Amino acid sequence: GVIVNILALVTMMLTALAIVREKEIGTMEQLIVTPVQPLELMLGKTIPFALVGLFHTGMLTLVASVLFGVPFRGSLLLPFGGAILFLMTTLGGGLLVSTMVRTQQQAMMATFFVFFPIMLLSGFAFPIRSMPEAIQWLTYLNPVRYFMEIVRGVFLKGLGVNELWVQLLALAGIGVAMILVSANRFHKRLD
């Protein structure tokens, strides 16, 4: 579960801070006047953080298995495939935060404001089945919940795609929606 939370916090915050920093130092205007399309600018700003996120996934998986002795029973490709889908949601969230704030301090505070509820509603700290029913329904909108189920299922139970396809599909859907909303808002902010 710690792997999921670190990945969510780091990638969301880094993306939000990087784009807001461009605004603060005035280089965003310079990027806007170049022939770079908004989608290319978004990709250029998010791909490095996606690579950082995948590196963190690998390192945290290694540390969990080797240093802490957490059993790893599933396929190594599944957590990385899930991480790619999960990164779509966190990077999209970081982009969305960056379109709503003006300073890096605001970006950091907004990221924490978003992160803590999604972490608490993910099943990491409290089992989802022990939450009130209305809150349980709300957790279906939380991408951290799905990636948490994937990571725990692969590590502890050795589950594969046949058992985790619903979680992967949910992550893909939320990720695409988050990227589209963020891209639309990002594009409007550039215009």
Secondary structure, 3 states (H helix, E strand, C coil): CHHHHHHHHHHHHHHHHHHHHHHHHCHHHHHHCCCCCHHHHHHHHHHHHHHHHHHHHHHHHHHHHHHCCCCCCCCCHHHHHHHHHHHHHHHHHHHHHHHHCCCHHHHHHHHHHHHHHHHHCCCCCCCHHHCCHHHHHHHHHCHHHHHHHHHHHHHHHCCCHHHHHHHHHHHHHHHHHHHHHHHHHHHHHHC
